[in-house]
């Protein structure tokens, strides 16, 4: 992955993290949309981790 792809992934992770925080503040922990956003953030983190494991 090149520098641009890394920056984009980091930006996506930060955006997903902020959205998760906002949804949590609005709906609480157990709401379906909060759990779904958590899974989205988890997948981005997994992509990030895979990127560095393969180097």
N, CA, C and O atoms as a GROMACS GRO file, in nm:
protein
  220
    1UNK      N    1   0.084  -0.117   0.000
    1UNK     CA    2   0.000   0.000   0.000
    1UNK      C    3   0.089   0.124   0.000
    1UNK      O    4   0.187   0.131   0.074
    2UNK      N    5   0.055   0.220  -0.083
    2UNK     CA    6   0.137   0.340  -0.088
    2UNK      C    7   0.090   0.443   0.015
    2UNK      O    8  -0.007   0.420   0.087
    3UNK      N    9   0.158   0.554   0.020
    3UNK     CA   10   0.129   0.658   0.121
    3UNK      C   11  -0.012   0.712   0.106
    3UNK      O   12  -0.080   0.735   0.206
    4UNK      N   13  -0.058   0.734  -0.017
    4UNK     CA   14  -0.194   0.786  -0.039
    4UNK      C   15  -0.300   0.689   0.012
    4UNK      O   16  -0.399   0.730   0.072
    5UNK      N   17  -0.279   0.561  -0.014
    5UNK     CA   18  -0.374   0.460   0.034
    5UNK      C   19  -0.375   0.453   0.187
    5UNK      O   20  -0.481   0.436   0.248
    6UNK      N   21  -0.258   0.466   0.247
    6UNK     CA   22  -0.249   0.466   0.393
    6UNK      C   23  -0.321   0.585   0.452
    6UNK      O   24  -0.395   0.571   0.549
    7UNK      N   25  -0.301   0.704   0.393
    7UNK     CA   26  -0.369   0.823   0.441
    7UNK      C   27  -0.520   0.810   0.427
    7UNK      O   28  -0.595   0.848   0.517
    8UNK      N   29  -0.564   0.755   0.315
    8UNK     CA   30  -0.707   0.736   0.292
    8UNK      C   31  -0.765   0.640   0.395
    8UNK      O   32  -0.872   0.666   0.450
    9UNK      N   33  -0.698   0.530   0.422
    9UNK     CA   34  -0.744   0.434   0.521
    9UNK      C   35  -0.749   0.498   0.659
    9UNK      O   36  -0.845   0.478   0.734
   10UNK      N   37  -0.647   0.574   0.694
   10UNK     CA   38  -0.646   0.643   0.823
   10UNK      C   39  -0.761   0.743   0.833
   10UNK      O   40  -0.823   0.756   0.938
   11UNK      N   41  -0.788   0.813   0.725
   11UNK     CA   42  -0.899   0.908   0.723
   11UNK      C   43  -1.033   0.835   0.736
   11UNK      O   44  -1.122   0.882   0.806
   12UNK      N   45  -1.046   0.722   0.669
   12UNK     CA   46  -1.169   0.643   0.680
   12UNK      C   47  -1.188   0.592   0.822
   12UNK      O   48  -1.299   0.593   0.875
   13UNK      N   49  -1.079   0.547   0.885
   13UNK     CA   50  -1.088   0.499   1.022
   13UNK      C   51  -1.130   0.612   1.116
   13UNK      O   52  -1.214   0.592   1.203
   14UNK      N   53  -1.072   0.728   1.100
   14UNK     CA   54  -1.107   0.840   1.187
   14UNK      C   55  -1.252   0.883   1.165
   14UNK      O   56  -1.323   0.913   1.262
   15UNK      N   57  -1.296   0.886   1.042
   15UNK     CA   58  -1.434   0.921   1.011
   15UNK      C   59  -1.531   0.819   1.072
   15UNK      O   60  -1.633   0.856   1.129
   16UNK      N   61  -1.498   0.690   1.058
   16UNK     CA   62  -1.581   0.584   1.114
   16UNK      C   63  -1.583   0.591   1.266
   16UNK      O   64  -1.687   0.568   1.327
   17UNK      N   65  -1.470   0.622   1.326
   17UNK     CA   66  -1.462   0.635   1.472
   17UNK      C   67  -1.549   0.749   1.521
   17UNK      O   68  -1.619   0.736   1.622
   18UNK      N   69  -1.543   0.863   1.451
   18UNK     CA   70  -1.624   0.978   1.489
   18UNK      C   71  -1.773   0.949   1.472
   18UNK      O   72  -1.854   0.988   1.557
   19UNK      N   73  -1.809   0.882   1.364
   19UNK     CA   74  -1.950   0.845   1.343
   19UNK      C   75  -1.998   0.750   1.452
   19UNK      O   76  -2.109   0.764   1.502
   20UNK      N   77  -1.914   0.654   1.488
   20UNK     CA   78  -1.950   0.563   1.597
   20UNK      C   79  -1.974   0.640   1.726
   20UNK      O   80  -2.072   0.614   1.796
   21UNK      N   81  -1.886   0.732   1.757
   21UNK     CA   82  -1.902   0.814   1.878
   21UNK      C   83  -2.033   0.892   1.874
   21UNK      O   84  -2.107   0.895   1.972
   22UNK      N   85  -2.062   0.953   1.760
   22UNK     CA   86  -2.185   1.032   1.747
   22UNK      C   87  -2.309   0.945   1.762
   22UNK      O   88  -2.405   0.983   1.830
   23UNK      N   89  -2.308   0.828   1.698
   23UNK     CA   90  -2.423   0.738   1.708
   23UNK      C   91  -2.441   0.688   1.852
   23UNK      O   92  -2.553   0.677   1.901
   24UNK      N   93  -2.329   0.658   1.918
   24UNK     CA   94  -2.336   0.614   2.058
   24UNK      C   95  -2.398   0.723   2.145
   24UNK      O   96  -2.484   0.694   2.229
   25UNK      N   97  -2.356   0.846   2.125
   25UNK     CA   98  -2.411   0.957   2.204
   25UNK      C   99  -2.561   0.972   2.179
   25UNK      O  100  -2.636   1.007   2.270
   26UNK      N  101  -2.605   0.947   2.058
   26UNK     CA  102  -2.745   0.965   2.022
   26UNK      C  103  -2.832   0.848   2.065
   26UNK      O  104  -2.942   0.868   2.116
   27UNK      N  105  -2.784   0.723   2.046
   27UNK     CA  106  -2.868   0.606   2.063
   27UNK      C  107  -2.830   0.515   2.179
   27UNK      O  108  -2.911   0.432   2.222
   28UNK      N  109  -2.709   0.527   2.231
   28UNK     CA  110  -2.665   0.435   2.335
   28UNK      C  111  -2.594   0.314   2.275
   28UNK      O  112  -2.585   0.297   2.154
   29UNK      N  113  -2.545   0.230   2.364
   29UNK     CA  114  -2.455   0.123   2.324
   29UNK      C  115  -2.521   0.012   2.242
   29UNK      O  116  -2.461  -0.035   2.145
   30UNK      N  117  -2.642  -0.030   2.278
   30UNK     CA  118  -2.699  -0.151   2.219
   30UNK      C  119  -2.780  -0.132   2.093
   30UNK      O  120  -2.835  -0.229   2.041
   31UNK      N  121  -2.791  -0.011   2.042
   31UNK     CA  122  -2.873   0.014   1.923
   31UNK      C  123  -2.809  -0.048   1.799
   31UNK      O  124  -2.687  -0.050   1.786
   32UNK      N  125  -2.893  -0.098   1.710
   32UNK     CA  126  -2.845  -0.168   1.590
   32UNK      C  127  -2.752  -0.082   1.504
   32UNK      O  128  -2.653  -0.134   1.452
   33UNK      N  129  -2.781   0.045   1.489
   33UNK     CA  130  -2.695   0.128   1.404
   33UNK      C  131  -2.558   0.150   1.468
   33UNK      O  132  -2.459   0.167   1.397
   34UNK      N  133  -2.553   0.151   1.600
   34UNK     CA  134  -2.425   0.165   1.670
   34UNK      C  135  -2.342   0.038   1.651
   34UNK      O  136  -2.222   0.045   1.624
   35UNK      N  137  -2.406  -0.076   1.665
   35UNK     CA  138  -2.336  -0.203   1.645
   35UNK      C  139  -2.288  -0.218   1.502
   35UNK      O  140  -2.177  -0.268   1.478
   36UNK      N  141  -2.370  -0.177   1.406
   36UNK     CA  142  -2.330  -0.184   1.266
   36UNK      C  143  -2.209  -0.094   1.239
   36UNK      O  144  -2.115  -0.135   1.170
   37UNK      N  145  -2.210   0.026   1.293
   37UNK     CA  146  -2.097   0.117   1.273
   37UNK      C  147  -1.972   0.063   1.341
   37UNK      O  148  -1.861   0.081   1.290
   38UNK      N  149  -1.989  -0.002   1.454
   38UNK     CA  150  -1.876  -0.065   1.521
   38UNK      C  151  -1.813  -0.172   1.433
   38UNK      O  152  -1.690  -0.183   1.429
   39UNK      N  153  -1.894  -0.249   1.364
   39UNK     CA  154  -1.842  -0.352   1.274
   39UNK      C  155  -1.769  -0.290   1.156
   39UNK      O  156  -1.668  -0.343   1.109
   40UNK      N  157  -1.818  -0.177   1.107
   40UNK     CA  158  -1.752  -0.106   0.996
   40UNK      C  159  -1.613  -0.060   1.041
   40UNK      O  160  -1.514  -0.078   0.970
   41UNK      N  161  -1.608   0.000   1.160
   41UNK     CA  162  -1.479   0.045   1.213
   41UNK      C  163  -1.386  -0.074   1.236
   41UNK      O  164  -1.267  -0.066   1.206
   42UNK      N  165  -1.439  -0.184   1.289
   42UNK     CA  166  -1.357  -0.303   1.310
   42UNK      C  167  -1.294  -0.351   1.180
   42UNK      O  168  -1.176  -0.387   1.177
   43UNK      N  169  -1.371  -0.352   1.073
   43UNK     CA  170  -1.318  -0.398   0.945
   43UNK      C  171  -1.207  -0.305   0.895
   43UNK      O  172  -1.106  -0.352   0.841
   44UNK      N  173  -1.224  -0.176   0.912
   44UNK     CA  174  -1.118  -0.082   0.872
   44UNK      C  175  -0.991  -0.105   0.954
   44UNK      O  176  -0.880  -0.100   0.901
   45UNK      N  177  -1.008  -0.130   1.083
   45UNK     CA  178  -0.893  -0.158   1.169
   45UNK      C  179  -0.826  -0.288   1.126
   45UNK      O  180  -0.704  -0.297   1.123
   46UNK      N  181  -0.906  -0.388   1.092
   46UNK     CA  182  -0.849  -0.514   1.043
   46UNK      C  183  -0.772  -0.494   0.914
   46UNK      O  184  -0.665  -0.552   0.896
   47UNK      N  185  -0.824  -0.413   0.823
   47UNK     CA  186  -0.752  -0.382   0.699
   47UNK      C  187  -0.618  -0.316   0.731
   47UNK      O  188  -0.516  -0.351   0.672
   48UNK      N  189  -0.620  -0.223   0.823
   48UNK     CA  190  -0.498  -0.153   0.864
   48UNK      C  191  -0.396  -0.253   0.920
   48UNK      O  192  -0.278  -0.250   0.885
   49UNK      N  193  -0.444  -0.340   1.007
   49UNK     CA  194  -0.354  -0.439   1.067
   49UNK      C  195  -0.299  -0.535   0.964
   49UNK      O  196  -0.180  -0.568   0.968
   50UNK      N  197  -0.381  -0.579   0.871
   50UNK     CA  198  -0.334  -0.669   0.765
   50UNK      C  199  -0.228  -0.601   0.678
   50UNK      O  200  -0.132  -0.664   0.634
   51UNK      N  201  -0.246  -0.473   0.655
   51UNK     CA  202  -0.153  -0.398   0.573
   51UNK      C  203  -0.014  -0.400   0.637
   51UNK      O  204   0.086  -0.416   0.567
   52UNK      N  205  -0.007  -0.386   0.770
   52UNK     CA  206   0.122  -0.383   0.837
   52UNK      C  207   0.176  -0.521   0.867
   52UNK      O  208   0.297  -0.536   0.886
   53UNK      N  209   0.092  -0.622   0.872
   53UNK     CA  210   0.140  -0.759   0.892
   53UNK      C  211   0.207  -0.810   0.766
   53UNK      O  212   0.299  -0.891   0.772
   54UNK      N  213   0.162  -0.762   0.650
   54UNK     CA  214   0.216  -0.810   0.522
   54UNK      C  215   0.343  -0.740   0.481
   54UNK      O  216   0.402  -0.776   0.379
   55UNK      N  217   0.389  -0.642   0.557
   55UNK     CA  218   0.512  -0.571   0.520
   55UNK      C  219   0.634  -0.645   0.569
   55UNK      O  220   0.746  -0.600   0.548
   0.00000   0.00000   0.00000
